[in-house]
Amino acid sequence: MSEAKSVNGYLINQAKDGQWWVDSVGGENIAGPFPSEALAIEVASVLQDQPAAPKRRGKDKS
């Protein structure tokens, strides 16, 4: 296994089976598996984080 590469804020990791994954910095699998590192890098380069949805406000209990 090779050392993880950082692309667009995501980590490109090779699994023990030789497949490639796009992971978050926290270690969560985002996309994959991919047959090549180049394909994983291409996918990571176009990924965009979505902002969290605004929290809903409950009815006032007045």
Secondary structure as the mmCIF struct_conf table of DSSP 4:
data_model
#
loop_
_struct_conf.conf_type_id
_struct_conf.id
_struct_conf.beg_label_comp_id
_struct_conf.beg_label_asym_id
_struct_conf.beg_label_seq_id
_struct_conf.end_label_comp_id
_struct_conf.end_label_asym_id
_struct_conf.end_label_seq_id
HELX_LH_PP_P HELX_LH_PP_P1 SER A 2 ALA A 4
STRN STRN1 LYS A 5 VAL A 7
TURN_TY1_P TURN_TY1_P1 ASN A 8 GLY A 9
STRN STRN2 TYR A 10 GLN A 14
TURN_TY1_P TURN_TY1_P2 LYS A 16 ASP A 17
BEND BEND1 GLY A 18 GLY A 18
STRN STRN3 TRP A 20 ASP A 23
TURN_TY1_P TURN_TY1_P3 VAL A 25 GLY A 26
BEND BEND2 GLY A 27 GLY A 27
STRN STRN4 ASN A 29 PHE A 34
BEND BEND3 PRO A 35 SER A 36
HELX_RH_AL_P HELX_RH_AL_P1 GLU A 37 VAL A 46
HELX_LH_PP_P HELX_LH_PP_P2 ASP A 49 ASP A 60
#
